[in-house]
């Protein structure tokens, strides 16, 4: 299980131009794109990411291995649900060894019928 360092505080620009923490109770749908570094390929990381997205619920998107050894995770859904998935990605119970996560928050683009492994 991974227990490496995560990124710093996770924030997203608020509608008023300030900074709002994802998961702050806002039901607005968002898009989370996360790049997970470490030993995350060949250890079931994408499968567990999908399983956790389905457990959290109301998330669509995908997890894909990248040529440089990272896993990219794109999740769309309620802000609190995306934040819960990010908490799992940066937590100690992921497969492999996560050494870092970089994330970007934005508006959802749609087009994902469910959460899949690519």
C-alpha positions in Angstrom: 0.0 0.0 0.0 1.3 3.5 -0.8 2.1 5.9 1.9 4.2 8.5 0.1 3.8 12.2 0.4 0.8 13.9 -1.2 0.6 17.4 -2.7 0.0 20.5 -0.7 -3.4 21.9 0.1 -6.0 21.1 -2.5 -7.8 24.2 -3.6 -9.9 25.4 -6.5 -10.8 28.9 -7.6 -14.2 29.9 -6.2 -16.9 31.6 -8.3 -16.0 34.9 -6.5 -12.4 34.6 -7.6 -11.3 33.5 -4.2 -10.0 30.0 -3.3 -12.5 27.3 -2.2 -11.5 23.9 -0.9 -13.0 21.0 -2.9 -15.5 19.1 -0.8 -16.6 22.2 1.1 -20.2 21.2 0.8 -20.8 22.7 -2.6 -22.9 20.2 -4.7 -21.6 21.6 -8.0 -20.3 19.1 -10.4 -16.5 19.5 -11.2 -13.8 17.8 -13.1 -10.7 16.4 -11.2 -7.7 15.5 -13.3 -4.9 13.8 -11.2 -1.5 12.5 -12.1 -0.3 9.9 -9.7 3.5 9.3 -9.4 5.3 6.4 -7.9 5.1 2.6 -8.3 1.5 2.7 -9.6 1.6 0.5 -12.7 1.3 -3.2 -12.6 0.0 -3.2 -9.1 -3.8 -3.0 -9.7 -3.9 0.8 -9.1 -6.3 1.6 -11.9 -8.7 -1.3 -10.9 -8.7 0.0 -7.2 -9.2 3.5 -8.4 -12.3 2.5 -10.4 -13.6 0.4 -7.5 -13.3 3.4 -5.2 -14.9 5.7 -7.7 -17.8 3.3 -7.9 -18.0 2.9 -4.1 -18.0 6.7 -3.7 -20.7 6.9 -6.4 -21.9 9.5 -8.9 -18.5 9.7 -10.5 -17.7 9.2 -14.2 -14.3 9.3 -15.9 -11.3 7.0 -16.3 -7.9 5.8 -15.0 -5.1 5.2 -17.6 -1.5 4.2 -17.5 0.9 6.8 -19.0 4.1 6.0 -20.9 6.2 7.7 -18.2 5.0 5.4 -15.4 2.3 7.7 -13.9 -1.4 7.0 -13.8 -3.8 9.7 -14.9 -7.2 9.8 -13.2 -10.0 11.9 -14.6 -13.2 12.1 -12.5 -16.3 14.2 -12.9 -19.2 14.5 -10.5 -20.2 16.3 -7.3 -17.3 18.2 -5.8 -17.5 16.3 -2.5 -17.3 13.0 -4.4 -14.2 14.1 -6.4 -12.6 15.3 -3.2 -13.2 11.9 -1.6 -11.6 10.1 -4.5 -8.6 12.5 -4.3 -8.3 11.8 -0.6 -8.1 8.1 -1.4 -5.5 8.7 -4.1 -3.3 10.6 -1.7 -4.0 8.3 1.3 -2.1 5.4 2.7 -4.3 2.6 1.4 -3.6 2.7 -2.3 -1.9 -0.2 -4.1 1.7 0.2 -5.0 3.7 3.2 -3.6 2.3 6.7 -4.3 5.1 9.3 -4.1 3.0 12.2 -5.2 -0.2 13.5 -6.8 -0.6 16.6 -8.9 -4.2 17.7 -9.5 -6.1 20.2 -11.5 -9.8 21.2 -10.9 -12.1 22.5 -13.5 -15.5 22.5 -15.1 -16.9 19.1 -16.2 -16.7 18.3 -19.9 -19.0 15.3 -19.9 -19.0 12.4 -22.3 -18.2 9.6 -19.8 -21.0 7.1 -19.4 -19.3 5.6 -16.3 -15.9 5.2 -14.6 -13.6 3.0 -16.7 -10.1 1.6 -16.9 -8.3 2.6 -20.1 
